[in-house]
Amino acid sequence: MSQSYRQEDVQQILQLAIARQTEAGELTQVQLQEIAAELGISPADLQAAEKEWLAQRETEQELRLFNAYRWTRLKDQAVKYGITNAFLLTAILVLHWHSLLAIPIIWGMALALEVWRTLQTTGDDYERSLQQWRRKRQIQHSVNRFLDRWLKE
């Protein structure tokens, strides 16, 4: 009885076999083309797959940058919260202005909601934030290119 494999299993087995035969687990483009030819994959299909892979890689890199930006922003907010409220709580204890306790409590709830938003990596809010970040980044790149050209003149 012959064994059958799912497509994902075949891919993993082939990846392991290729990694064993190559130094440092890397292949040249010529080697990739040779392997594709041996597997009966046309050059056009290989080129289309490579373009799709590059696009996926670019998207993954962009998402990593976006998520790193969100975490950095959250850390900044938490530091501001900690520093400001340390002084505020000291003032409350020294001056007995207990009515000001509402400020750190409300701000803390807002910070907790921001933590929740940062942990969410799917959904409409995430997509909206991602689109806003992309637009902001595009504008920054455009301004930087303009300034670079202007300064070179």
PyMOL commands that place a pseudoatom at each C-alpha (Angstrom):
pseudoatom trace, name=CA, resn=MET, resi=1, chain=A, elem=C, hetatm=0, pos=[0.000, 0.000, 0.000]
pseudoatom trace, name=CA, resn=SER, resi=2, chain=A, elem=C, hetatm=0, pos=[1.501, 3.344, -1.025]
pseudoatom trace, name=CA, resn=GLN, resi=3, chain=A, elem=C, hetatm=0, pos=[1.471, 6.239, 1.345]
pseudoatom trace, name=CA, resn=SER, resi=4, chain=A, elem=C, hetatm=0, pos=[-0.262, 9.483, 0.333]
pseudoatom trace, name=CA, resn=TYR, resi=5, chain=A, elem=C, hetatm=0, pos=[0.651, 12.974, 1.499]
pseudoatom trace, name=CA, resn=ARG, resi=6, chain=A, elem=C, hetatm=0, pos=[-1.211, 16.220, 1.808]
pseudoatom trace, name=CA, resn=GLN, resi=7, chain=A, elem=C, hetatm=0, pos=[0.155, 19.178, -0.166]
pseudoatom trace, name=CA, resn=GLU, resi=8, chain=A, elem=C, hetatm=0, pos=[1.438, 20.846, 3.029]
pseudoatom trace, name=CA, resn=ASP, resi=9, chain=A, elem=C, hetatm=0, pos=[3.276, 17.638, 3.975]
pseudoatom trace, name=CA, resn=VAL, resi=10, chain=A, elem=C, hetatm=0, pos=[4.877, 17.413, 0.532]
pseudoatom trace, name=CA, resn=GLN, resi=11, chain=A, elem=C, hetatm=0, pos=[6.055, 20.998, 0.792]
pseudoatom trace, name=CA, resn=GLN, resi=12, chain=A, elem=C, hetatm=0, pos=[7.596, 20.421, 4.218]
pseudoatom trace, name=CA, resn=ILE, resi=13, chain=A, elem=C, hetatm=0, pos=[9.326, 17.206, 3.128]
pseudoatom trace, name=CA, resn=LEU, resi=14, chain=A, elem=C, hetatm=0, pos=[10.740, 18.864, 0.014]
pseudoatom trace, name=CA, resn=GLN, resi=15, chain=A, elem=C, hetatm=0, pos=[11.891, 21.888, 2.017]
pseudoatom trace, name=CA, resn=LEU, resi=16, chain=A, elem=C, hetatm=0, pos=[13.749, 19.618, 4.425]
pseudoatom trace, name=CA, resn=ALA, resi=17, chain=A, elem=C, hetatm=0, pos=[15.310, 17.622, 1.584]
pseudoatom trace, name=CA, resn=ILE, resi=18, chain=A, elem=C, hetatm=0, pos=[16.437, 20.753, -0.244]
pseudoatom trace, name=CA, resn=ALA, resi=19, chain=A, elem=C, hetatm=0, pos=[17.854, 22.240, 2.968]
pseudoatom trace, name=CA, resn=ARG, resi=20, chain=A, elem=C, hetatm=0, pos=[19.907, 19.052, 3.503]
pseudoatom trace, name=CA, resn=GLN, resi=21, chain=A, elem=C, hetatm=0, pos=[21.437, 19.303, 0.034]
pseudoatom trace, name=CA, resn=THR, resi=22, chain=A, elem=C, hetatm=0, pos=[22.272, 22.988, 0.019]
pseudoatom trace, name=CA, resn=GLU, resi=23, chain=A, elem=C, hetatm=0, pos=[24.829, 24.891, 2.023]
pseudoatom trace, name=CA, resn=ALA, resi=24, chain=A, elem=C, hetatm=0, pos=[23.327, 27.263, 4.613]
pseudoatom trace, name=CA, resn=GLY, resi=25, chain=A, elem=C, hetatm=0, pos=[19.843, 26.346, 3.359]
pseudoatom trace, name=CA, resn=GLU, resi=26, chain=A, elem=C, hetatm=0, pos=[20.006, 28.843, 0.478]
pseudoatom trace, name=CA, resn=LEU, resi=27, chain=A, elem=C, hetatm=0, pos=[19.543, 28.274, -3.233]
pseudoatom trace, name=CA, resn=THR, resi=28, chain=A, elem=C, hetatm=0, pos=[20.505, 30.395, -6.191]
pseudoatom trace, name=CA, resn=GLN, resi=29, chain=A, elem=C, hetatm=0, pos=[17.885, 31.404, -8.714]
pseudoatom trace, name=CA, resn=VAL, resi=30, chain=A, elem=C, hetatm=0, pos=[19.428, 28.960, -11.212]
pseudoatom trace, name=CA, resn=GLN, resi=31, chain=A, elem=C, hetatm=0, pos=[19.081, 26.114, -8.680]
pseudoatom trace, name=CA, resn=LEU, resi=32, chain=A, elem=C, hetatm=0, pos=[15.476, 27.133, -8.041]
pseudoatom trace, name=CA, resn=GLN, resi=33, chain=A, elem=C, hetatm=0, pos=[14.759, 27.051, -11.771]
pseudoatom trace, name=CA, resn=GLU, resi=34, chain=A, elem=C, hetatm=0, pos=[16.413, 23.624, -12.101]
pseudoatom trace, name=CA, resn=ILE, resi=35, chain=A, elem=C, hetatm=0, pos=[14.332, 22.202, -9.248]
pseudoatom trace, name=CA, resn=ALA, resi=36, chain=A, elem=C, hetatm=0, pos=[11.165, 23.659, -10.746]
pseudoatom trace, name=CA, resn=ALA, resi=37, chain=A, elem=C, hetatm=0, pos=[12.010, 22.133, -14.133]
pseudoatom trace, name=CA, resn=GLU, resi=38, chain=A, elem=C, hetatm=0, pos=[12.591, 18.719, -12.512]
pseudoatom trace, name=CA, resn=LEU, resi=39, chain=A, elem=C, hetatm=0, pos=[9.188, 18.999, -10.843]
pseudoatom trace, name=CA, resn=GLY, resi=40, chain=A, elem=C, hetatm=0, pos=[7.543, 19.934, -14.154]
pseudoatom trace, name=CA, resn=ILE, resi=41, chain=A, elem=C, hetatm=0, pos=[6.820, 23.529, -13.148]
pseudoatom trace, name=CA, resn=SER, resi=42, chain=A, elem=C, hetatm=0, pos=[6.851, 25.924, -16.090]
pseudoatom trace, name=CA, resn=PRO, resi=43, chain=A, elem=C, hetatm=0, pos=[9.112, 29.013, -15.980]
pseudoatom trace, name=CA, resn=ALA, resi=44, chain=A, elem=C, hetatm=0, pos=[6.009, 31.238, -16.209]
pseudoatom trace, name=CA, resn=ASP, resi=45, chain=A, elem=C, hetatm=0, pos=[4.396, 29.522, -13.203]
pseudoatom trace, name=CA, resn=LEU, resi=46, chain=A, elem=C, hetatm=0, pos=[7.656, 29.750, -11.268]
pseudoatom trace, name=CA, resn=GLN, resi=47, chain=A, elem=C, hetatm=0, pos=[7.962, 33.462, -12.048]
pseudoatom trace, name=CA, resn=ALA, resi=48, chain=A, elem=C, hetatm=0, pos=[4.334, 34.093, -11.018]
pseudoatom trace, name=CA, resn=ALA, resi=49, chain=A, elem=C, hetatm=0, pos=[4.855, 32.137, -7.785]
pseudoatom trace, name=CA, resn=GLU, resi=50, chain=A, elem=C, hetatm=0, pos=[8.025, 34.106, -7.038]
pseudoatom trace, name=CA, resn=LYS, resi=51, chain=A, elem=C, hetatm=0, pos=[6.194, 37.418, -7.562]
pseudoatom trace, name=CA, resn=GLU, resi=52, chain=A, elem=C, hetatm=0, pos=[3.391, 36.251, -5.270]
pseudoatom trace, name=CA, resn=TRP, resi=53, chain=A, elem=C, hetatm=0, pos=[5.943, 35.155, -2.646]
pseudoatom trace, name=CA, resn=LEU, resi=54, chain=A, elem=C, hetatm=0, pos=[7.720, 38.529, -2.819]
pseudoatom trace, name=CA, resn=ALA, resi=55, chain=A, elem=C, hetatm=0, pos=[4.394, 40.363, -2.409]
pseudoatom trace, name=CA, resn=GLN, resi=56, chain=A, elem=C, hetatm=0, pos=[3.493, 38.198, 0.600]
pseudoatom trace, name=CA, resn=ARG, resi=57, chain=A, elem=C, hetatm=0, pos=[6.911, 38.815, 2.120]
pseudoatom trace, name=CA, resn=GLU, resi=58, chain=A, elem=C, hetatm=0, pos=[6.540, 42.564, 1.643]
pseudoatom trace, name=CA, resn=THR, resi=59, chain=A, elem=C, hetatm=0, pos=[3.083, 42.517, 3.235]
pseudoatom trace, name=CA, resn=GLU, resi=60, chain=A, elem=C, hetatm=0, pos=[4.363, 40.491, 6.207]
pseudoatom trace, name=CA, resn=GLN, resi=61, chain=A, elem=C, hetatm=0, pos=[7.255, 42.928, 6.687]
pseudoatom trace, name=CA, resn=GLU, resi=62, chain=A, elem=C, hetatm=0, pos=[4.860, 45.877, 6.558]
pseudoatom trace, name=CA, resn=LEU, resi=63, chain=A, elem=C, hetatm=0, pos=[2.583, 44.248, 9.157]
pseudoatom trace, name=CA, resn=ARG, resi=64, chain=A, elem=C, hetatm=0, pos=[5.581, 43.614, 11.437]
pseudoatom trace, name=CA, resn=LEU, resi=65, chain=A, elem=C, hetatm=0, pos=[6.562, 47.289, 11.151]
pseudoatom trace, name=CA, resn=PHE, resi=66, chain=A, elem=C, hetatm=0, pos=[2.988, 48.400, 11.850]
pseudoatom trace, name=CA, resn=ASN, resi=67, chain=A, elem=C, hetatm=0, pos=[2.653, 46.159, 14.906]
pseudoatom trace, name=CA, resn=ALA, resi=68, chain=A, elem=C, hetatm=0, pos=[6.037, 47.348, 16.207]
pseudoatom trace, name=CA, resn=TYR, resi=69, chain=A, elem=C, hetatm=0, pos=[4.825, 50.948, 15.746]
pseudoatom trace, name=CA, resn=ARG, resi=70, chain=A, elem=C, hetatm=0, pos=[1.646, 50.167, 17.731]
pseudoatom trace, name=CA, resn=TRP, resi=71, chain=A, elem=C, hetatm=0, pos=[3.620, 48.586, 20.599]
pseudoatom trace, name=CA, resn=THR, resi=72, chain=A, elem=C, hetatm=0, pos=[6.035, 51.517, 20.688]
pseudoatom trace, name=CA, resn=ARG, resi=73, chain=A, elem=C, hetatm=0, pos=[3.126, 53.943, 20.847]
pseudoatom trace, name=CA, resn=LEU, resi=74, chain=A, elem=C, hetatm=0, pos=[1.528, 51.917, 23.662]
pseudoatom trace, name=CA, resn=LYS, resi=75, chain=A, elem=C, hetatm=0, pos=[4.792, 51.850, 25.641]
pseudoatom trace, name=CA, resn=ASP, resi=76, chain=A, elem=C, hetatm=0, pos=[5.092, 55.628, 25.274]
pseudoatom trace, name=CA, resn=GLN, resi=77, chain=A, elem=C, hetatm=0, pos=[1.552, 56.088, 26.579]
pseudoatom trace, name=CA, resn=ALA, resi=78, chain=A, elem=C, hetatm=0, pos=[2.219, 53.771, 29.532]
pseudoatom trace, name=CA, resn=VAL, resi=79, chain=A, elem=C, hetatm=0, pos=[5.389, 55.678, 30.469]
pseudoatom trace, name=CA, resn=LYS, resi=80, chain=A, elem=C, hetatm=0, pos=[3.535, 59.016, 30.303]
pseudoatom trace, name=CA, resn=TYR, resi=81, chain=A, elem=C, hetatm=0, pos=[0.761, 57.532, 32.443]
pseudoatom trace, name=CA, resn=GLY, resi=82, chain=A, elem=C, hetatm=0, pos=[3.230, 56.255, 35.025]
pseudoatom trace, name=CA, resn=ILE, resi=83, chain=A, elem=C, hetatm=0, pos=[5.246, 59.460, 35.316]
pseudoatom trace, name=CA, resn=THR, resi=84, chain=A, elem=C, hetatm=0, pos=[2.270, 61.825, 35.363]
pseudoatom trace, name=CA, resn=ASN, resi=85, chain=A, elem=C, hetatm=0, pos=[0.262, 59.768, 37.813]
pseudoatom trace, name=CA, resn=ALA, resi=86, chain=A, elem=C, hetatm=0, pos=[3.208, 59.289, 40.152]
pseudoatom trace, name=CA, resn=PHE, resi=87, chain=A, elem=C, hetatm=0, pos=[3.311, 63.071, 40.586]
pseudoatom trace, name=CA, resn=LEU, resi=88, chain=A, elem=C, hetatm=0, pos=[-0.470, 63.316, 40.729]
pseudoatom trace, name=CA, resn=LEU, resi=89, chain=A, elem=C, hetatm=0, pos=[-0.790, 60.607, 43.376]
pseudoatom trace, name=CA, resn=THR, resi=90, chain=A, elem=C, hetatm=0, pos=[1.965, 62.248, 45.404]
pseudoatom trace, name=CA, resn=ALA, resi=91, chain=A, elem=C, hetatm=0, pos=[0.049, 65.536, 45.244]
pseudoatom trace, name=CA, resn=ILE, resi=92, chain=A, elem=C, hetatm=0, pos=[-3.166, 63.759, 46.231]
pseudoatom trace, name=CA, resn=LEU, resi=93, chain=A, elem=C, hetatm=0, pos=[-1.500, 62.163, 49.272]
pseudoatom trace, name=CA, resn=VAL, resi=94, chain=A, elem=C, hetatm=0, pos=[0.287, 65.335, 50.354]
pseudoatom trace, name=CA, resn=LEU, resi=95, chain=A, elem=C, hetatm=0, pos=[-2.540, 67.811, 49.716]
pseudoatom trace, name=CA, resn=HIS, resi=96, chain=A, elem=C, hetatm=0, pos=[-5.440, 65.433, 50.516]
pseudoatom trace, name=CA, resn=TRP, resi=97, chain=A, elem=C, hetatm=0, pos=[-7.211, 66.191, 47.217]
pseudoatom trace, name=CA, resn=HIS, resi=98, chain=A, elem=C, hetatm=0, pos=[-8.933, 62.820, 46.998]
pseudoatom trace, name=CA, resn=SER, resi=99, chain=A, elem=C, hetatm=0, pos=[-11.374, 64.050, 44.396]
pseudoatom trace, name=CA, resn=LEU, resi=100, chain=A, elem=C, hetatm=0, pos=[-8.461, 64.000, 41.903]
pseudoatom trace, name=CA, resn=LEU, resi=101, chain=A, elem=C, hetatm=0, pos=[-8.267, 60.192, 42.181]
pseudoatom trace, name=CA, resn=ALA, resi=102, chain=A, elem=C, hetatm=0, pos=[-10.751, 60.024, 39.321]
pseudoatom trace, name=CA, resn=ILE, resi=103, chain=A, elem=C, hetatm=0, pos=[-8.057, 61.212, 36.897]
pseudoatom trace, name=CA, resn=PRO, resi=104, chain=A, elem=C, hetatm=0, pos=[-5.677, 58.250, 37.192]
pseudoatom trace, name=CA, resn=ILE, resi=105, chain=A, elem=C, hetatm=0, pos=[-8.608, 55.829, 37.356]
pseudoatom trace, name=CA, resn=ILE, resi=106, chain=A, elem=C, hetatm=0, pos=[-10.242, 57.110, 34.164]
pseudoatom trace, name=CA, resn=TRP, resi=107, chain=A, elem=C, hetatm=0, pos=[-6.890, 57.461, 32.413]
pseudoatom trace, name=CA, resn=GLY, resi=108, chain=A, elem=C, hetatm=0, pos=[-6.004, 53.903, 33.504]
pseudoatom trace, name=CA, resn=MET, resi=109, chain=A, elem=C, hetatm=0, pos=[-9.225, 52.575, 31.981]
pseudoatom trace, name=CA, resn=ALA, resi=110, chain=A, elem=C, hetatm=0, pos=[-8.418, 54.395, 28.732]
pseudoatom trace, name=CA, resn=LEU, resi=111, chain=A, elem=C, hetatm=0, pos=[-4.931, 52.897, 28.788]
pseudoatom trace, name=CA, resn=ALA, resi=112, chain=A, elem=C, hetatm=0, pos=[-6.389, 49.415, 29.369]
pseudoatom trace, name=CA, resn=LEU, resi=113, chain=A, elem=C, hetatm=0, pos=[-8.616, 49.903, 26.305]
pseudoatom trace, name=CA, resn=GLU, resi=114, chain=A, elem=C, hetatm=0, pos=[-5.556, 50.933, 24.291]
pseudoatom trace, name=CA, resn=VAL, resi=115, chain=A, elem=C, hetatm=0, pos=[-3.805, 47.729, 25.403]
pseudoatom trace, name=CA, resn=TRP, resi=116, chain=A, elem=C, hetatm=0, pos=[-6.844, 45.781, 24.200]
pseudoatom trace, name=CA, resn=ARG, resi=117, chain=A, elem=C, hetatm=0, pos=[-6.748, 47.581, 20.833]
pseudoatom trace, name=CA, resn=THR, resi=118, chain=A, elem=C, hetatm=0, pos=[-3.029, 46.924, 20.448]
pseudoatom trace, name=CA, resn=LEU, resi=119, chain=A, elem=C, hetatm=0, pos=[-3.479, 43.209, 21.110]
pseudoatom trace, name=CA, resn=GLN, resi=120, chain=A, elem=C, hetatm=0, pos=[-6.149, 42.971, 18.401]
pseudoatom trace, name=CA, resn=THR, resi=121, chain=A, elem=C, hetatm=0, pos=[-4.500, 42.147, 15.064]
pseudoatom trace, name=CA, resn=THR, resi=122, chain=A, elem=C, hetatm=0, pos=[-7.642, 41.484, 13.048]
pseudoatom trace, name=CA, resn=GLY, resi=123, chain=A, elem=C, hetatm=0, pos=[-10.937, 43.223, 12.421]
pseudoatom trace, name=CA, resn=ASP, resi=124, chain=A, elem=C, hetatm=0, pos=[-12.189, 46.517, 11.063]
pseudoatom trace, name=CA, resn=ASP, resi=125, chain=A, elem=C, hetatm=0, pos=[-10.473, 48.731, 13.658]
pseudoatom trace, name=CA, resn=TYR, resi=126, chain=A, elem=C, hetatm=0, pos=[-7.129, 47.077, 12.938]
pseudoatom trace, name=CA, resn=GLU, resi=127, chain=A, elem=C, hetatm=0, pos=[-7.585, 47.504, 9.181]
pseudoatom trace, name=CA, resn=ARG, resi=128, chain=A, elem=C, hetatm=0, pos=[-8.560, 51.176, 9.597]
pseudoatom trace, name=CA, resn=SER, resi=129, chain=A, elem=C, hetatm=0, pos=[-5.521, 51.813, 11.767]
pseudoatom trace, name=CA, resn=LEU, resi=130, chain=A, elem=C, hetatm=0, pos=[-3.313, 50.017, 9.253]
pseudoatom trace, name=CA, resn=GLN, resi=131, chain=A, elem=C, hetatm=0, pos=[-4.670, 52.110, 6.376]
pseudoatom trace, name=CA, resn=GLN, resi=132, chain=A, elem=C, hetatm=0, pos=[-4.138, 55.345, 8.331]
pseudoatom trace, name=CA, resn=TRP, resi=133, chain=A, elem=C, hetatm=0, pos=[-0.584, 54.281, 9.158]
pseudoatom trace, name=CA, resn=ARG, resi=134, chain=A, elem=C, hetatm=0, pos=[0.086, 53.445, 5.492]
pseudoatom trace, name=CA, resn=ARG, resi=135, chain=A, elem=C, hetatm=0, pos=[-1.206, 56.862, 4.356]
pseudoatom trace, name=CA, resn=LYS, resi=136, chain=A, elem=C, hetatm=0, pos=[0.879, 58.625, 6.994]
pseudoatom trace, name=CA, resn=ARG, resi=137, chain=A, elem=C, hetatm=0, pos=[3.946, 56.656, 5.920]
pseudoatom trace, name=CA, resn=GLN, resi=138, chain=A, elem=C, hetatm=0, pos=[3.361, 57.421, 2.234]
pseudoatom trace, name=CA, resn=ILE, resi=139, chain=A, elem=C, hetatm=0, pos=[3.051, 61.122, 3.007]
pseudoatom trace, name=CA, resn=GLN, resi=140, chain=A, elem=C, hetatm=0, pos=[6.278, 61.018, 5.036]
pseudoatom trace, name=CA, resn=HIS, resi=141, chain=A, elem=C, hetatm=0, pos=[8.095, 59.281, 2.172]
pseudoatom trace, name=CA, resn=SER, resi=142, chain=A, elem=C, hetatm=0, pos=[6.765, 61.797, -0.335]
pseudoatom trace, name=CA, resn=VAL, resi=143, chain=A, elem=C, hetatm=0, pos=[7.824, 64.753, 1.808]
pseudoatom trace, name=CA, resn=ASN, resi=144, chain=A, elem=C, hetatm=0, pos=[11.263, 63.217, 2.384]
pseudoatom trace, name=CA, resn=ARG, resi=145, chain=A, elem=C, hetatm=0, pos=[11.771, 62.638, -1.360]
pseudoatom trace, name=CA, resn=PHE, resi=146, chain=A, elem=C, hetatm=0, pos=[10.672, 66.200, -2.105]
pseudoatom trace, name=CA, resn=LEU, resi=147, chain=A, elem=C, hetatm=0, pos=[13.031, 67.609, 0.519]
pseudoatom trace, name=CA, resn=ASP, resi=148, chain=A, elem=C, hetatm=0, pos=[15.914, 65.451, -0.740]
pseudoatom trace, name=CA, resn=ARG, resi=149, chain=A, elem=C, hetatm=0, pos=[15.422, 66.736, -4.312]
pseudoatom trace, name=CA, resn=TRP, resi=150, chain=A, elem=C, hetatm=0, pos=[14.969, 70.304, -3.127]
pseudoatom trace, name=CA, resn=LEU, resi=151, chain=A, elem=C, hetatm=0, pos=[18.108, 70.208, -0.979]
pseudoatom trace, name=CA, resn=LYS, resi=152, chain=A, elem=C, hetatm=0, pos=[20.178, 68.750, -3.853]
pseudoatom trace, name=CA, resn=GLU, resi=153, chain=A, elem=C, hetatm=0, pos=[19.317, 71.698, -6.103]
for i in range(1, 153): cmd.bond("trace and resi %d" % i, "trace and resi %d" % (i + 1))
show_as sticks, trace
zoom trace
